[in-house]
């Protein structure tokens, strides 16, 4: 009994213990069940998330692809339209093309106040349906991309400004989700905005760029401002090579005096620490082809072709011959001939095909209507409406220096008036823009202080010390009588270029007219048949006053004008005097002109507003004299597209020059015979003679003799200089500048006529070939390319400016 009771007690205890032991087991099983259910739920949720994300991605990719395809169809159609109709790539022609294809301007609806800002954003139902135009693949009667239905492609065109058209593309798409996880339709509408507008001018990537480069390559050195002023040995070999480009002609001096054994003033004797790009002619001074670039005294400096950095060694730079790029060309060469005009074919970097006006020649806005004015488009003049539009955007200021503003119609005619203007001024500052002719003078104690962009409706004379960062956009001409230099800091190693008290010094100068540097009024020493050195204050008149070429004053600037004028005149001629033709009888001219444009409006340079315009398009013969190699001749060779023969003119020689007279209402070069103008003129002198030329010459000589710390140094110009007309300069040898100039910035102009001959004794900066002092030392400053906002109206580009994710409409 006791045993049985004990046994029963033991069995009960064991059963109780077993029951207690089952609790954790049951908890474990329950936990495993919960975990299994959670894992299954997470897996299902994850699958749904993955599928949802994949579906979202397909939708997003589909609308992106549809948008890109629609824009590509429109853009390729536009380019085909231009090619078929022989039209330039302008914003006006883009708008014509869009209108022809049913896309009207809807700015009145979406930009009702006409301020160029779209206030009412187009919705998915607005605009023209372009779904059929995209030519998407069709499946079961619906346009599809990657199993996504493209339900609509709608385009709204808004001509936001005179130079910009915006395209609002709204793509509506739908997709059915698979895998039987969720049976629902997902819809999406995404809006993208594209802007069609003139492309940025890429000419400021060049140290020197012009249509025609000729006399400037005479004892010239082109380098990098960063390398030139560097004092850190660890940075040697890290500086980018520089670029020089010519769009129409690169003329190289070579043994002009027949002395093949020496390099002197009759050779180029010039060096480029980088690459030269020639799109048009690359010829000798007489128009003939360069026989061997390896023999030329125009040379390069060695640079790394892969890194495109200037090589440096213990002795400085190593000059090397220019070697034309091969076929096909590869990046990293130092000479590119016939450089491509198509951007995608420009193997070694972009090169423009046009010099846009710094004040766009787009007609501006008609103040009466508030709409773009079509009457002024492309007339090669700066109309009031065009200038007003640029002035409205100016936000900068001149806050120090001597500032003088001469009101329109007012003249400076006495020394006292000019002294007052230069040394005292009549206004403390200029904010944003000013109307009148401006004189800016800076000293070390009172430099010209600039911040931002300032616009001047008139001419500008600027000289002296400059501090700050900004740009001056000038409607008329810019005159730089002597130095224009940054007020930089100095340390134990010398000048800290472009820096002052922790700030930046950088200047951009653009002119709607011309830029004149130095003593451009100085008459030539060499006359037609004689030699006569002009007096210090002697200037020319710009006219053949007596009719005697050995008496009438001529100048280097005039000889360059005559050449540039010939290029303009030639574009208006279907035939030109060829070999053996009679210059005096156009009916005999047999050379077909490949550059003839019957609609072309030439722009001719003259010395003054009403002075005679010289055009070097004649000679005593159109064939060389086999018995007298020195006899003059000139003819056009259509095979090479080049003028062969006389290089320049030494005076007012009627045997070599045609004369256009702005005072003659029936002049055949300037009018159509009925008094209607067929050309425009550009004067290099002061507009409307607002300053007496003799007074300006006095100032040139005074500043040249009183340069302070710059005395006996090269003339200093620190700036980017730009014009779609000409830059002329003269720095002669018999001054304390000794025929030398240093430009720290860049020179970009349609025409460059610069005579900076250097001196026969080299000194610290001499040519390695001749021992002459380098005349023009041009150091490219890449900082200044951002200062001028210049676009190319003959080349528009399409770019996506907005992807609007807030337009996504996702429905579960």
C-alpha positions, 0 to 999 in steps of 0.5 A: 500500500505504501509502495502503491501510494508512493508509486502513485505519488511518483507517477503524478509528480512525473506527469506534473513535470511532463506537463511543465516541460511541454509548456516551453515546447508549445511556446517554441512551436507557437513562436515558430509558427508566428515566425513562419507566418511573419516570414511568409508575410514578409516574403509576400510583402517583399515580393509585392514591393519588388514587383511594385518597384519594378513596375514603377521603374518600367513606367518611369523608364517608359515615359523617359524613353517616350519623351526622348524619342519625341524630342529626337523626332522633332529635332531631327525633323528641324535639322532636315528642314534646314538642310532641305531649305538651305536655312541657318540654325536659328531660333526664328527658323526653329519656330517656323518649323514648329508652326508648320508642323502644327505647334503654335506658340501658346505663351499667351495662355501659359505666360499671360504677362509676357515676362518669360516665366511660365506661371500656368504649368501645362497639364496632361491634357494641354497641348498638341498630341504627338503620340503618332509622331513618335512612331512607337511600336504598336501592340494590340492597337496601343503604343508600347515601350517595354510592356508599358502602354504610352497613352498620350504624348502632348507638347505645349510650345511657349516662346518664353523670350525673343531667343528661347522656346520652351517645350513642355512634354507630358507623357501619360503611361499605364501598366498592368502589374503581373504575377497575380500579386495585385490585380490593378492598373498603375497610371503615370504622367511625367512632364519634362521641359526642354529649352531651345535657345542659342548655344553659348559662344565657345570662343572664350576657350581660346587665347586668340581667336579671329576670322583672319590672323596675319600681321599679329604673328610677328615676335609673338608668344602665347602662353598660360597666365597660370604658368607665366605667374607660377612660382611653385616648382611642384606645379611645373608641368601641370598647366593646360596648353593654350589654343589659338584659332582662325576661322578664315585665314592664317597668314604666316610671314616667311622670308619676306625679304629673301633672307633665308639665313636669318629670322627677323621682322620679315618672319613670323618668329612666334610661338604657341604653348599649345595648339593652332586651329585653322578652319580656312586658309593657312597660307604665306604672306603672298597667298601661296600655300605653306610648303613645309610647316617644319621650316616655318618660324611660327612654332609651338612649345612642347606639351603632353598630347594625352594630358594636354599640359605644357611640358616644362624643364630646367631651362623653361619650355622647348620649342618644336615645329608645328606638325599638321594633324594626320588623317584622321586627326587625333587629339593632342596635335599642335596644328589642325588645318581645315578644322571641322565645322561640325561640333561632333567632328571637332576632335580636339575641342570646340571651335565656333564658326561665327562671332556673335554680337555682344549685344544680340542682333535680334531686334530686341523688344518693341516698347510699343507692343512688348513683343520682339521687333523683327525689323532689326534682326540681323541688320549688323547694327545695334538698335535701341531696342536691342541695347535696352534689353541688355541694359535691363539685365545689367546688375553691376556697378563702378564704385571707384576710380575717376568716372566721367560721363559726357552726355550725348551730343556734347564734345570735349574740345579743350585740354582743360575739359579733358584734364578735368575728365581724366583727373577729376571726373564728373560722377562718383559711380555708375550703377547698372547702365549709363547713357553717354560717352564714358572715361574711366581712369584708375590710379593705385590709390584710386583704382577703377572698382568694378563689381558685376556687369555694367552697360554703356550706351556710348564709347568708352575710354579706359586706362589705369588700375582696376580692382574687382571682378566684372564686365563692361558691355559697350555699345560703341568703341572701346579705347585703351590708350595705355596700360589697363592693369589689375591692382594685384598683391605682391609677395616675396615671389612677385605678383600674385596675379588676379588677387587682392586682399583675398578678393579677385581681380578679373575684367571682361571688355566687349564692344559693339564697335571696335577696340582700339589699343595704344597709339592707333592714330600714329601715321606710318613711317614708311610711305609709298615711295619714301620714308618719314618718321612722324612727330610725337603728336602727329596724327592722321586724318583718315582721308586722302587729303591731297590725292598724293599717296606720298603726302597723304597720311596712312597708318598700319590700322588703315592697311589692315582695314583695307584687307578686312574690307576686301573680304567683306566686299568679295562676298558680294561679288559673284566673280572676282579678278582671276589670273590674267583678267583686267582689274578695271573691267569687271566683265572680264573677271573669270574667277567664280567666287565660292563665298558669294552671297547675294543677300550678304550685307557687308560691314566696312571699316572707316577711320571716322564716321564720314571718312573715305573707306579703303578696299584693297581689291586692285593692282596694276596687274593680275599676273606676275611679271616673269622679268620683274619678281618685285612687280605688284600683282593681285588676283583671286584663285578660286581653287585655293579660295585665296588672293595671290600677290600683294600683301598690303598697301603702304598708302592711299594708292588708287592703283591698289585701292577702291574708295567708298565714300559715305558722303556720296548718297549714290556710292556703289559700294554703300548704296544700290544707286537709288540711295538705299543702303546695301552696307553698314560702316564701322568707324574706329574713331570717336563716335560723332567726334565727341572727343577731339582726336588731337586731345586724345593723342595728347593723353596717349603720349602723356600716359605713355610718359608717366607710367609710374611703376610700369615705366620701361615695361611692356604695355600691360592689358589685363582683360578679356577683349571681345568684339564681333568687329575689330581689335586694332593696336599699335605699340611702336618701338620708340617709346618706353614700352619698346614695342612690347605689350603683355595681355593677360586674358584673351583676344577674341574678335572677328578681325585682329589687326595688331602691330606689336613688333618688339625690339631688336634687343631681347632682354629677359623675354626674347625669341629663341630663334632671333634674339628679338624681344618678344613683341606681344606676350599673350597669356591666356587667363581661363578665369575671364571666360565666364565674365561675358554672356555671349551666345551664338544666334546662328547655332541653337541647341536643345537642352533639357531644363526641367524634369517635373516629378511633381507631375507624377500621377500614381493611382493604386 
